[in-house]
Amino acid sequence: MARKSTRQALVLLCLIAMLAVGTVGVGTAAAATNGTIKNEGPCDKKLSEVKVGSIIPGANPTLDLEDQADALITSAKVFNKKYNGVAGHCIAVDWCDPKVDPNAAADCARKIADSDAVATLNDTTPNGGDAVIEILKNAGVPRVDVSPGSPELKDPNSYAIGAGGAGTTFMMVPPLTRAGVKKIWMIGVDNPQIAALGGIMGTMAKAYGAEIIGISKVPAGTTDFQQFVLAAQDGGADGVIMPLGNNEAVQVMQAAQQLGSKLKFSSSLGTFGAKDIKDLGAVGKQMYFNAEIPPATASTKTWPVLKNMTADIASDGSKNNQRDKLKTSPMRSWLALWHLKTIMENSADPSTITRQSVTEAMNTATGVDSFGLMPAWTPNQPSNILGGLFSRVSNPWYYNVKWNGKQFVIDKKLLNVAEELEGNKDYPQPTA
């Protein structure tokens, strides 16, 4: 009975999500003009600033998300110059680097809690999430477009546009199984939770007649990455999923290239940009990806706003933020700014922006338009994925993307993390 009720709840979730896509909700007027964000002129410096914080790891041997932080800071400047800030108020960003350290993450949270920040944007706290959650929740600081770790997936104060690292790990399986892979190996981070993921993903692999047959954990400081590719090959795998930090995932693929491996690999668009794949050479054609939003190099005819987004992020002149190098993690920074802007400008009192008013607006907003980059979003819409373990995953949809040797090719059908985890491979798509 428990499984049946869970299934019914998941079906209801998907139906709600489908209906929301067709809803005329927050922000549609600005986006409907030509699919791009309007140039509204500069913000009014006479008005009080809207201060936001963000906890994002900078350069680190395993996880380097400095481009994500840079994109937030740079894009905020463009929003102030061209898009009237937030309801005329200029945006000020305070980035804090947690250095992939739980104590530093908690210090960042305390710094934001003690500041005038009304929210955080695109937070990513792979270590120390529980402490960060408690500190920011007690301070009443809402986390807008947070990139959730496992603790944030249940946190009422976190408003995510996807299922974070866990979600993208889960969605590494369907692209492989849909491509005919039957024996899957996991090359993942060296922590106690990684083995449990294999069991959770077993149900969806089985739906495609596939199985997860082994795992290689990558210890910190590893220099020999060929051993993991060889372990997968020797174990009889024909496909590999890579829940790894970006630096480690790149080195696994470089090892696969050096070995001339025929394995197929599945990763995240938050880890690889188009330039990264081109640099890998022929092995790139063996790669599959997923993300909550399309890649930066996707069609601007389908998503005209990508012109704005990619130009705004690269406006600081950084070569690392050029379109072919962009990953989806910095793109989410731009989208977080858009969501804060459009949700607050359609709130009860756009002239007054406080922690409480942002929280109230996030809790009541429905059908938030995101230029078609993702289905219309209701931030506070709960889910019952895995019996409520992912209760803050209000958007279950992911893109399924392949590299054809020259460019990303996006599958017409989106992946639904709720459906896939239930072992369903055929389900309705969100309506346009």
NORHUDA-V535646 format. One line per field, one symbol per residue. ss: DSSP state (H for helix, E for strand, C for the rest). burial: b if it has 16 or more other C-alpha atoms within 10 Angstrom, else e. A space follows every 10 residues. Layout:
ss=???
burial=???
This chain:
ss=CHHHHHHHHH HHHHHHHHHH HCCCCCCHHH HHCCCCCCCC ECCCCCCCCE EEEEEECCCC CCCCCHHHHH HHHHHHHHHH HHECCECCEC EEEEEECCCC CHHHHHHHHH HHHCCCCCEE ECCECCCCHH HHHHHHHHHC CEEECCCCCC HHHHCCCEEE CCCHHHHHHH HHHHHHHHCC CCEEEEEEEC CCHHHHHHHH HHHHHHHCCC EEEEEEEECC CCCCCHHHHH HHHHCCCCEE ECCCCHHHHH HHHHHHHHHC CCCEEEEECC CCCHHHHHHH HHHHHHEEEE ECCCCCCCCC CCCCHHHHHH HHHHHHCCHH HCHHHCCHHH HHHHHHHHHH HHHHHCCCCC CCCCHHHHHH HHHHCCCECC CCCCCCECCC CCCCHHHHCC CCECCCEEEE EEECCCCEEE CCCCEEHHHH HCCCCCCCCC CC
burial=eeeeebbebb bebbeebbbb bebebbbbeb beeebbbbee ebbbeeeebb bbbbbbbbee ebbbbbbbbb bbbbbbbbbb bbbbbbbbbb bbbbbbbbbb ebebbbbbbb bbbeebbbbb bbbbbbbbbb bbbebbbeeb bbbbbbbbbb bbbbbbbbbb bbbbbbbbbb bbbbbbbeee bbbbbbbbbe eeebbeebee bbbbbebbeb bbbbbbbbee eeeebbebbe bbbeeebbbb bbbbbbebbb bbbbbbbeee bebbbbbbbb bbbbebbbeb eebbbbbbbb bbbbbbbbee eebbbbbebb bbbbbbeeee bbbbbbbbbb bbbbbbbbbb bbbbbbbeeb ebbbbebbbe bbbebbbbbb bbbbbbbbbb bbbbbbeebb bbbbbbbbbb bbbebebbbb eeebbbbbbb bbbbbeeebb ee
